[in-house]
Amino acid sequence: MGQRRHTPEQIINQLREAEVELGRGMKVPEVCKKLGIAEYTYYRWRKEYGGLRLTQARRLKELERENVRLKKLVADLSLDNAILREAAQGNSSAR
């Protein structure tokens, strides 16, 4: 079974549907089967998106992408800094 990517909007809508079904007395495994997701996925989504509105979920994903971009930038700058530091040490010991 291949992995599918769900948008935050789809996830929140499915969580809402799951809550309705759970309120009607269905059990979590039955709800997950109806939604076509694994129980693990349901609990992971509920932990990450539970209680969020659509705009908040969009903002969360946007911030996560920005965080990844900034981490890569810091890693690149740290590497450049380390290379320059090594080069500077090599120049001072050659004197």
Buried (B, 14 or more C-beta within 10 A) or exposed (E): EEEEEBEBEEBBBBBEEBEEBEEEEBEBEEBBEEBEBEEEBBEEBBEEBEEBEBEEBBEBEEEEEEEEEEEEEEEEEEEEEEEEEEEEEEEEEEE
